[in-house]
Amino acid sequence: RRQLAELQNVSKRRLGLLRNFGPLGPQAAKVWAWLEEQGNRGQFRARVHGPVAMEISVTDPSRTTVVENQTGYQVLNGFVTECNEDYQRLKQVQQQLQTKCQIMNIEGGRINRNA
């Protein structure tokens, strides 16, 4: 029970940080919270990655600003799918939640620009 409570606390802290992460943070937080709800991740064929900022780690804290400036908040607050079906499903979710996060579809390690 204690471990589950600790995991939930970490999840809440991450959500709070995400809400304040740039102008798109609140929208990304809304999509991420939906994904984290029980059973919602099971609606996808493959893993949905994101927001990107929560998937990466910068080992040298002095480089954080460089990563943020060179990547941009739109990408860092975006999500990545691994197949077109999941891309389309996440787009539907985004419309239902009335958010405008970037969603990129990468199949076989390449960005699918036709998704």
GIHUFEN-V779719 format. One record per helix or strand of 3 or more residues. SS is the DSSP state (h for helix, s for strand). FROM is the first residue (numbers start at 1). LEN is the number of residues. If there is no record, write none. Layout:
<<SS FROM LEN> <SS FROM LEN>>
//
This chain:
<<h 2 18> <h 25 12> <h 40 4> <h 52 4> <h 61 11> <h 73 4> <s 79 3> <h 84 14> <s 103 5>>
//
